[in-house]
Amino acid sequence: MLLNCGQPLPLLRHTDVPPRVIENFILTGYRFPNYSLWDCLLSAFRPTNETGNFWTHFLPVFIFFYYFVEVFGWEGAPDSGEPFFYPLWNYFIGVSCLLMASSMAHLLNSMSLVVREVCFFVDYGTISAYTVGSSLAYYYYIHPQAGIAETGSSSRVELNREAAPSAYAIPECNVFFETYYIPCACVVAIICVLSCCNTRQRWRQHRYIIRTLVFLLPFLISSTPIFYRLLTRSPYSTSSSSFTASTPMARFFYRHCLWLLVSAIFNISKFPERLAPGRFDIWGHSHQWFHCCTFLSILDELHMIKAEIKAILLSPALLLPPTSLSHLPGPTVASTYGVMLLLQTTIVSIIVWFSWRANCIYGSQREQLEKEHPKKHLKCH
């Protein structure tokens, strides 16, 4: 099978590529790992077994942005550069980097075996960074008074009387939310990067199960404020407009969980290509469905966060400025961008380490592979 319309490089069968490149039950459509950058970019418009993987995470970048910017046009919303929106921008960075890194990893991974490893190391790193971006959004927007039995600001007395915090707050949660929630999210994210990168150099037989289960832990940790909110009363009075605005939050969260579950099933089961090897090589294989489901989960997560932001905007007393005397201070540059910068620096260090190891393993094979499979300018059919 040849790439047509001006593309001289052939697509290969699973028997013609290194074992490292082979995906379970995918028999054809492989690009050999010695493409140039230009060859890789052109392959986005050719029917290869990575084309669908690229587009199912590249196009969603623009869909996500469309729904994301809606928040800044709402009545009563602060300026987009105000501290209130710092967590939301960090969430945007996390999601955008995840989608772009994933799409680029699938597009560029055929340049060499080393580049292939680095691409997916970066992919795992952005997934972990996304989980922390979600945690920051949850921390400041989902139940912003979680675990707070009282506040130190007299200007919030009227709100406290209306919301009756003592009826829903759990004092024992104070320490976790105030001290451990964000650090735990960061530590778990780092553990996930280390574990997933390791599956590319060991534990290969069970790599899909390990990667799927590993990301269950950050989901559980980051979703703690949501679990807290669902298990207790709403902080808003049932007669308030904030209560009405936040009501869809639970529905969006359940759908978010459903899509994550379905994506995990696709990722582990390798359905439908397992049932008919070779039939879904180009379109419709499990990883494309996995991408679609993960994006749908992100979209529902965004709707969930937006519902809570709208509820907060309808209760101005909940807009905590950085100087507010509260158990849960408002967002600052250090507590949002600073956290993400520190995390990203750590993740980059991990990626560099694993990339160096990958180069030691596969770098020496580059010349041998090029000799065995030189690029041939074949006639298009």
N, C-alpha and C positions, 0 to 999 in steps of 0.2 A: 504494500500500500504506500503510495507516494503522496507527498504534499504537492498540491497543484497550484495554478495561478501564479507562477513565477518563483515558487519556493523550491530550490534544488535538493534540499535534504530529505531523505526518505524517512518514513515512519517504520518502525521495526516491530517484530513480534517479541514476546517475552523470552524466547529462546536465543535472541540475538543481542540482548543487553546484559550488562553485569547483574548478578543476583541482587545487588544492593538496590537496584532501580525497580525491580519487579514488585508490583502490587498484587495481592491475592486476588485470583479469579479474573484479572485483567490481562488479556492475551495479546492484544494488538494496540496500535496507536502510540507506541513509545517513541519519544525523542531520545536519541543517544546523547549521553552526557559529555559532548564536546562542542555544543552550540556556541556561537558568538552572542554577544548582547543583542545585536541586530536580529539574528536568527530567532532568539527567544521572543523579542517584541513582535516579530512577524507571526510567530506561532499563536499569538492571541486571536488571530483571525483565520486560523486553520483548524480543521477538525482533528485534534489530538486528544489523548486521554486526560490532558490537563486543561484543555480549553474551558470546559464547563466549570472546573474548579476555580479558575481565574475569574470568570465573569460572575459567578454566584457570590463572590465577596467584593468584587470591584464595583459593580453597579449599586449594591446596597449602601456604599459610602454616600452617594448623592441622595438616596431615599432617606437615610438617617439624618443628613444635614437639613433636608426639607422640613422634617418634623421637629428637629431640634430648635431651629431659629424661631419657631412660632412663639416660644416662651417670652422672648424679648419684646413682643408687640402687645402683650397682655396689659390691661388697665391696672395701674398701680405697681407695675414691675419696675424695679430700680434700673438704672443704666446698666448696660451689659458688662461694663467694667467694674461695677461695684463689688465689694467683698461678698455680698450675698450670693453672687453667681460664681464665685471662685470654685466651689465644689462641682458645679454643673460643667464648667469649662474643663476641669480635670477629668470628669466623666467623658466628655466629648473627646478629649485627647486620647483617653484609653480606648474608646470604641473605634475611633478613626485609625489609630495605629494598629489595632487588632485586624481590622478589615483590610487595610492597605498591606500590612506585612503578610497576611495570609494569601492575598491575591498575588503579590509579587513573589512569594515563595514558590507558588505553583507555576508562575510564569518563567522564572529565572533559574529554576533548580537543575536545568539540563546543561548548564555551562560547564560543569565538572562535578565530580563526586564530592570534592571539598566544598564547592559553592553550594551544592545541594544540602550538605549538612548544615552549613552556616545559615542558609535560608530558613530552615526549619527550627534551628536554635532561636533565631530572631522571632519566628512565629510563636514559639512557646513563651518567649519573654514578654511579648506584647499581650498574650492572653493573661498572663499573671498580672501585668500592669493594669489591664482592664479591670480585673477583679478588685484591685485596690481603688481604682477610680470609682467603681460602683460603691465600694464601702464608704468613701468620702461623701458621695451623694446621699447614701442611706443615712449616714451619721448626722448630716445637717438638715435633711429634708423629711425623712421618714420618722414621724413621731419625734419632733425636735426636743420634747421634754422627757424623753425616755429615761426612766430611772430617777427622775428628779422629784423629790417630795416637797421641796420648797425652793424659792428663789430669793436672791438677795436684793432684788430691784423692786422698790416700792411702786414703781410705775406699772408693775404687772399684777398688782393685787386684784384689780377688777377682772382680768382674764382668768386668774387662778380661781376666783370664786365661781366664774361661769363654767370652767372646765373641770373643776373639782379634782385636782391632781391626786389628792390622797385616795381617790376612789379607783384610780387606775395605775398609779405609780408603784413600783416595787423597789423599796429602798435598797434591797440587797443587790440590785443591778447597778447601783451607782458606781461602784468601784470598777466594774467591768467596762461600762460605757465611757466613764471619764478617763480611765487609765490604760486599759488593755485592748479595747476594741480595735483601734487603728494599728497599733503595734502588732497585734495578733494577725491581722489581715496581711500586713507586710511580711511577717515571718513565714506565714503559710504560702504566700505568693513565691517567696524565694525557694522554699522547699519544693514547690511545684516545678519551677524552672529546673532545678537540679535533677529531680526525678525524671522529667520528660526528656531532658537532654541525655540522661543516662540510658534511656530506652533506645537511643540510636546507636549506642556502642555496647550495650549488654541488655539482657532480658528481652532480646528481640522477639522471641516466640510469643510472648504475651504483651507486646508493646501496646496494642490498641486497648486492651482491658486496663492496663496500668495507667495509661494516659487519661482514660475516661474516669477511672476511679480517683485518680490523683486530684482532678479538678472538682470532685465532689466536696472535698474538704474546704476549699475557699468559698464555695457556694454556701455551705452551712455556716461558716464564720461570718461572711459578709452579710448574710440574710438575717442575722440575729436581731437587728432592730425591727425587721418586718415580722419575725416570729413573735417578738415582744408585743408589737402593735396588735397582731391578730389574737393573741391570748389575753389581752387586757382591753379595757374600754378605750374608746377614742378620746383624745385630748380635747376634742371640740364638743361644744354643746349640741345636742341632737337637733335643736331648732335653728342652728346657725348655718349660714351659707358655706362656711368652711367644712362643716360636717358633710354637706351634700357634695361638695367638690371632691372630698377625699374618699367618698364611698366606693368609687370604682377601683381603688387601690388594690383591694383583696382580689378582685376578679382578674386584674392585670397580672398580679403575682402568680395566681394559680395557672394562668395561661403561660406565663414565663416558665414555670416549672414543667408544664406539660411539654412545651417545645424542647426544653433541655433534655427531658426524658426520651423523647422520640429521637432527638439527634444522637443521644448516647446509644440507643438501640441500633440505629443505622451504622454508627462508627464501629461497634463491636461485632454485629452480626454479618456485615458485608452483604446485606440484602439490597438489591435483587441479584447482583452479579454472581452470588454464590449459587443461585438456582439455575443460572444459564450462563456459564463462563463464556466470554467472547461476545455475547449479545449486547451488553451494556458498556462496552469498552470506551466509547466516545461520549455518549449521552445517557444520563439516567442512572449512573452507578452510585453507590452508597455515599461516597464522599461529597458528591454534589447535593444530595438530599440532606446530608449532615450540615453542609454550609447553609442551605436554605432554612433549615430548622433553627440553627444557632442564630441566624439573623432575625428570624421571627421572634425568638426569645428576647433578643436585645431590643427589638422594637416595642414589645410589650413592657419590658423593663423601663424604657424611656417614657412610655405612656404612664406607667405607675409613678415614676418620679415627678413627671409633670403634674399629675393629679395632686400630689402632696405639695408641690410648689404653689399651685393655684390656691390650695387651702390655706397655706401660710400667708400668701399675699392678701387673702380676704380677712386675715387676722393680723393687722400690722404690729400688734404688741409682740408677736412671735418673731419679728425680724430682729434677731439678736446682733447688735453691732459688736465689733471686736472688743470694745471696752465694757460691754454689759457684764454686770456682776451676777453671774449665773453658774450653776454646776456644769452647764454645757455652753462654753463660750462660742461666739460667732466665728465664722471662718476668717482666717488671716492668710497672708502669703506663705508664712512658714508652715502653717498647719495643713495647707492644701498643696500648693506648688512645691513647697519645700519637701514635703513628704514624698511626692511623686519623683522629684529630682533625685533624692537620696535613694529611693527604690530603683529608679532607672539606672543610676550609677552602679549599684550592686548587680543588677541584672546584666548590664553590659560587661562587667568584669567576669561574670559566670560564662557568658557567651564567648568572650575572648578566650577563656581557658579551654572550653570544649572545642572551639574552632581550632586552636593550636593542636589539640589532641587529634582532631579529625585530619588535619594536615599531615601529621606524623603517620597516620594510618593509610590515608589515600593519596597523599601528595606524590609518593613515589610511583603510583600506578598510572599517573597522567600520560607520560610518554608512551608507556606500553599500550594503553588503550587507544591512543591516537595512531599508533603503528598498525594495530590490529583492525581498526575501523576508521580509516582516513575519510575525510569529507570528500564525497564524489559529487560532481556537478552533473546530475542525471537529467535526462530529458523528461519534461513534464508530460503526463498523460491525462 
